[in-house]
Each structure stands twice: as structure tokens, then as C-alpha cells.
Amino acid sequence: MAIDEFMSEKEVAALLRQPLMKIQEWRRIGFMPPHHRLAFKCVVYRKTDVAAWLEARRVEPVYRPRQQDQEGPQPATRAA
């Protein structure tokens, strides 16, 4: 078994810009990637697992043109 680099829960929280308690809640409900419990209050994550977990949640933007964009630019009208 190769030894990967690990991240503490605090480091994961900082990376995700979330409060530590939110990361702990997500872990309890099974939303976070696999983790290792080294001691009662010591939970760590493999960096590769966190990176893969983030990549799996990547969302590509969807562009839906407005009706105006589909017809092309509208000419400017002047009030007489």
C-alpha cells in the first residue's frame, strides 16, 4: 500500500471554504469522501480522494440564450 499525503479536517474545511462543523456534518451523513479515523477526534482524508471527490461534483455551466439573443440584436428605436 502506497502512503499518500493526508489532509486534516481543518485543511479540508479551509480548501472548501466551509466551517469545520459543516465538514463534520457532511462526513456524518456520508457526503464526504472516504476518511481515516486515527484517534477519537483525529480524522484525515487522502488528498487524492478529496481531489477525485471534488472533480466528481464539477458542474459545467449551461448557456441558454434568451429569446432576444436567438433573434439577434434588436435595432435601437428613437422616440420622436
Backbone as a printed PyTorch tensor [residue, N CA C, xyz], in Angstrom:
tensor([[[  0.8350,  -1.1760,   0.0000],
         [  0.0000,   0.0000,   0.0000],
         [  0.8810,   1.2400,   0.0000]],

        [[  0.6650,   2.1130,  -0.9510],
         [  1.4320,   3.3500,  -1.0290],
         [  0.8770,   4.3600,  -0.0310]],

        [[  1.7590,   5.1110,   0.5580],
         [  1.3550,   6.1380,   1.5100],
         [  1.1130,   7.4380,   0.7440]],

        [[ -0.1390,   7.8840,   0.7620],
         [ -0.4980,   9.1650,   0.1430],
         [ -0.3390,  10.2840,   1.1630]],

        [[ -0.4040,  11.4940,   0.6770],
         [ -0.4260,  12.6320,   1.5880],
         [ -1.8370,  12.7720,   2.1300]],

        [[ -1.9390,  13.1630,   3.3750],
         [ -3.2360,  13.2880,   4.0250],
         [ -3.5320,  14.7390,   4.3740]],

        [[ -4.8110,  15.0410,   4.5340],
         [ -5.2780,  16.3590,   4.9380],
         [ -6.1320,  16.1970,   6.1850]],

        [[ -5.9660,  17.0920,   7.1200],
         [ -6.8280,  17.0820,   8.3010],
         [ -8.1950,  17.6440,   7.9180]],

        [[ -9.1560,  17.4550,   8.8010],
         [-10.4820,  18.0360,   8.5450],
         [-10.4100,  19.5550,   8.4560]],

        [[ -9.5490,  20.1680,   9.2570],
         [ -9.3970,  21.6190,   9.2020],
         [ -8.8670,  22.0610,   7.8440]],

        [[ -7.9200,  21.3020,   7.2920],
         [ -7.3670,  21.6400,   5.9830],
         [ -8.4200,  21.4680,   4.8830]],

        [[ -9.2370,  20.4290,   4.9920],
         [-10.3120,  20.2220,   4.0060],
         [-11.3240,  21.3590,   4.1160]],

        [[-11.6630,  21.7590,   5.3330],
         [-12.5950,  22.8670,   5.5320],
         [-12.0520,  24.1530,   4.9130]],

        [[-10.7720,  24.4110,   5.0910],
         [-10.1530,  25.6090,   4.5110],
         [-10.1630,  25.5250,   2.9800]],

        [[ -9.8620,  24.3630,   2.4400],
         [ -9.8570,  24.1800,   0.9850],
         [-11.2380,  24.4400,   0.3940]],

        [[-12.2740,  23.9280,   1.0630],
         [-13.6420,  24.0610,   0.5660],
         [-14.3090,  25.3660,   1.0020]],

        [[-13.5920,  26.1280,   1.8350],
         [-14.1190,  27.3890,   2.3730],
         [-15.4570,  27.1720,   3.0780]],

        [[-15.4630,  26.1580,   3.9270],
         [-16.6410,  25.8000,   4.7230],
         [-16.2320,  25.7200,   6.1860]],

        [[-17.1780,  25.9840,   7.0930],
         [-16.8540,  25.8210,   8.5150],
         [-16.5410,  24.3570,   8.8340]],

        [[-15.6780,  24.1580,   9.8080],
         [-15.3000,  22.8050,  10.2110],
         [-16.5200,  21.9790,  10.5950]],

        [[-17.4680,  22.5960,  11.2890],
         [-18.6690,  21.8550,  11.7010],
         [-19.4760,  21.3650,  10.5010]],

        [[-19.4720,  22.1060,   9.4070],
         [-20.1780,  21.6780,   8.1930],
         [-19.4970,  20.4470,   7.5980]],

        [[-18.1620,  20.4440,   7.5730],
         [-17.4100,  19.2890,   7.0680],
         [-17.7090,  18.0670,   7.9320]],

        [[-17.7410,  18.2550,   9.2500],
         [-18.0380,  17.1450,  10.1530],
         [-19.4620,  16.6310,   9.9530]],

        [[-20.3990,  17.5390,   9.7320],
         [-21.7870,  17.1340,   9.4610],
         [-21.8630,  16.3520,   8.1500]],

        [[-21.2100,  16.8620,   7.1120],
         [-21.2150,  16.1710,   5.8140],
         [-20.6040,  14.7790,   5.9480]],

        [[-19.5460,  14.6570,   6.7620],
         [-18.9260,  13.3420,   6.9610],
         [-19.9080,  12.3920,   7.6400]],

        [[-20.6090,  12.8800,   8.6560],
         [-21.5660,  12.0360,   9.3940],
         [-22.6990,  11.5340,   8.5050]],

        [[-23.1390,  12.3540,   7.5480],
         [-24.2460,  11.9170,   6.6840],
         [-23.7590,  11.1970,   5.4250]],

        [[-22.4340,  11.0360,   5.2990],
         [-21.8870,  10.2680,   4.1840],
         [-21.6490,  11.0560,   2.9120]],

        [[-21.6240,  12.3910,   3.0000],
         [-21.4330,  13.2220,   1.8130],
         [-19.9630,  13.4070,   1.4480]],

        [[-19.0700,  13.2460,   2.4020],
         [-17.6440,  13.4630,   2.1730],
         [-16.9830,  12.2110,   1.6020]],

        [[-15.7670,  12.3640,   1.0530],
         [-15.0460,  11.1860,   0.5500],
         [-14.6250,  10.2710,   1.7000]],

        [[-14.1100,   9.0850,   1.3980],
         [-13.6530,   8.1790,   2.4540],
         [-12.6200,   8.8680,   3.3510]],

        [[-12.6360,   8.5210,   4.6090],
         [-11.7300,   9.1380,   5.5760],
         [-11.1130,   8.0650,   6.4650]],

        [[-10.1210,   8.4820,   7.2290],
         [ -9.4520,   7.6020,   8.1890],
         [ -9.5780,   8.2430,   9.5620]],

        [[ -9.9970,   7.4730,  10.5380],
         [-10.0620,   7.9600,  11.9150],
         [ -8.8290,   7.4220,  12.6340]],

        [[ -7.8980,   8.3220,  12.9290],
         [ -6.6510,   7.9210,  13.5730],
         [ -6.7800,   7.8730,  15.0850]],

        [[ -7.6660,   8.6740,  15.6130],
         [ -7.9500,   8.7110,  17.0510],
         [ -9.3640,   9.2490,  17.2130]],

        [[ -9.8170,   9.3770,  18.4510],
         [-11.1960,   9.7850,  18.6960],
         [-11.5630,  11.0710,  17.9610]],

        [[-10.7110,  12.0720,  18.0060],
         [-11.0070,  13.3550,  17.3600],
         [-10.0270,  13.6780,  16.2400]],

        [[ -9.4450,  12.6670,  15.6440],
         [ -8.4620,  12.8890,  14.5750],
         [ -8.9060,  12.1620,  13.3130]],

        [[ -9.5040,  12.9380,  12.3910],
         [ -9.9740,  12.3930,  11.1180],
         [ -9.1520,  13.0210,  10.0100]],

        [[ -8.6630,  12.1880,   9.0910],
         [ -7.8810,  12.6850,   7.9520],
         [ -8.4420,  12.1130,   6.6570]],

        [[ -8.1480,  12.8300,   5.5760],
         [ -8.5790,  12.4360,   4.2360],
         [ -7.3560,  12.3480,   3.3380]],

        [[ -7.3540,  11.3900,   2.4220],
         [ -6.2960,  11.3580,   1.4080],
         [ -6.5200,  12.5130,   0.4400]],

        [[ -5.4420,  13.1970,   0.0820],
         [ -5.5580,  14.3090,  -0.8650],
         [ -6.1260,  13.8320,  -2.2000]],

        [[ -5.7260,  12.6430,  -2.6350],
         [ -6.2300,  12.1290,  -3.9170],
         [ -7.7270,  11.8510,  -3.8500]],

        [[ -8.2260,  11.3880,  -2.6840],
         [ -9.6620,  11.1500,  -2.5280],
         [-10.4420,  12.4590,  -2.5520]],

        [[ -9.9110,  13.4800,  -1.8920],
         [-10.5810,  14.7800,  -1.8780],
         [-10.6090,  15.3700,  -3.2840]],

        [[ -9.5000,  15.2820,  -4.0030],
         [ -9.4380,  15.8090,  -5.3730],
         [-10.4230,  15.0840,  -6.2860]],

        [[-10.5040,  13.7620,  -6.1890],
         [-11.4390,  12.9890,  -7.0120],
         [-12.8810,  13.3140,  -6.6420]],

        [[-13.1560,  13.4900,  -5.3510],
         [-14.4930,  13.8210,  -4.8770],
         [-14.9260,  15.1820,  -5.4160]],

        [[-14.0100,  16.1550,  -5.3930],
         [-14.3210,  17.4780,  -5.9370],
         [-14.5700,  17.4170,  -7.4410]],

        [[-13.7270,  16.6900,  -8.1590],
         [-13.8690,  16.5980,  -9.6130],
         [-15.1950,  15.9340,  -9.9920]],

        [[-15.6300,  14.9650,  -9.1980],
         [-16.9010,  14.2800,  -9.4790],
         [-18.0960,  15.2090,  -9.3000]],

        [[-17.9170,  16.2940,  -8.5570],
         [-19.0020,  17.2430,  -8.3110],
         [-18.9140,  18.4770,  -9.1920]],

        [[-18.0350,  18.4560, -10.1520],
         [-17.8760,  19.5910, -11.0630],
         [-19.1060,  19.7110, -11.9490]],

        [[-19.6010,  20.9190, -12.0850],
         [-20.7830,  21.1750, -12.8940],
         [-20.4010,  22.1550, -13.9950]],

        [[-20.6390,  21.7610, -15.2250],
         [-20.3660,  22.6420, -16.3580],
         [-21.5190,  23.6320, -16.5030]],

        [[-21.2120,  24.8850, -16.7850],
         [-22.3000,  25.8540, -16.9520],
         [-23.1300,  25.5400, -18.1920]],

        [[-24.3920,  25.8210, -18.0870],
         [-25.3130,  25.5970, -19.2060],
         [-25.7680,  26.9610, -19.6900]],

        [[-25.5300,  27.2450, -20.9590],
         [-25.9230,  28.5360, -21.5200],
         [-27.2290,  28.3490, -22.2660]],

        [[-28.2030,  29.0900, -21.8630],
         [-29.4870,  29.0820, -22.5590],
         [-29.7580,  30.4980, -23.0310]],

        [[-29.6510,  30.7190, -24.3310],
         [-29.8400,  32.0870, -24.8240],
         [-31.2650,  32.5760, -24.5850]],

        [[-31.3570,  33.8560, -24.2940],
         [-32.6770,  34.4640, -24.1540],
         [-33.3050,  34.5870, -25.5310]],

        [[-34.5860,  34.8000, -25.5760],
         [-35.2990,  34.9300, -26.8490],
         [-34.6600,  36.0280, -27.6980]],

        [[-34.3080,  37.1320, -27.0750],
         [-33.6940,  38.2440, -27.7860],
         [-32.3830,  37.8110, -28.4280]],

        [[-31.5810,  37.0260, -27.7330],
         [-30.2920,  36.5700, -28.2570],
         [-30.4780,  35.6500, -29.4490]],

        [[-31.5470,  34.8690, -29.4820],
         [-31.7720,  33.9410, -30.5810],
         [-32.1270,  34.6790, -31.8650]],

        [[-32.7900,  35.8110, -31.7290],
         [-33.2030,  36.5740, -32.9100],
         [-32.1200,  37.5280, -33.3820]],

        [[-31.1010,  37.6870, -32.6130],
         [-30.0520,  38.6240, -32.9600],
         [-30.2970,  39.9620, -32.3030]],

        [[-29.3750,  40.8740, -32.4520],
         [-29.5260,  42.1670, -31.8040],
         [-30.7090,  42.9450, -32.3970]],

        [[-31.4200,  43.6430, -31.5470],
         [-32.5500,  44.4600, -31.9670],
         [-32.0630,  45.8630, -32.2760]],

        [[-32.5800,  46.4610, -33.3530],
         [-32.1580,  47.8270, -33.6560],
         [-32.6950,  48.7970, -32.5940]],

        [[-31.9110,  49.8010, -32.3290],
         [-32.3230,  50.8020, -31.3480],
         [-33.4430,  51.6400, -31.9420]],

        [[-34.4280,  51.9590, -31.1590],
         [-35.5230,  52.7920, -31.6300],
         [-35.4400,  54.1370, -30.9270]],

        [[-35.7510,  55.1630, -31.6750],
         [-35.7160,  56.5220, -31.1280],
         [-37.1360,  57.0170, -30.9460]],

        [[-37.3450,  57.6690, -29.8630],
         [-38.6460,  58.2970, -29.6280],
         [-38.6910,  59.5860, -30.4030]],

        [[-39.7830,  59.8390, -31.0890],
         [-39.8820,  61.0540, -31.9030],
         [-40.3900,  62.2130, -31.1280]]])
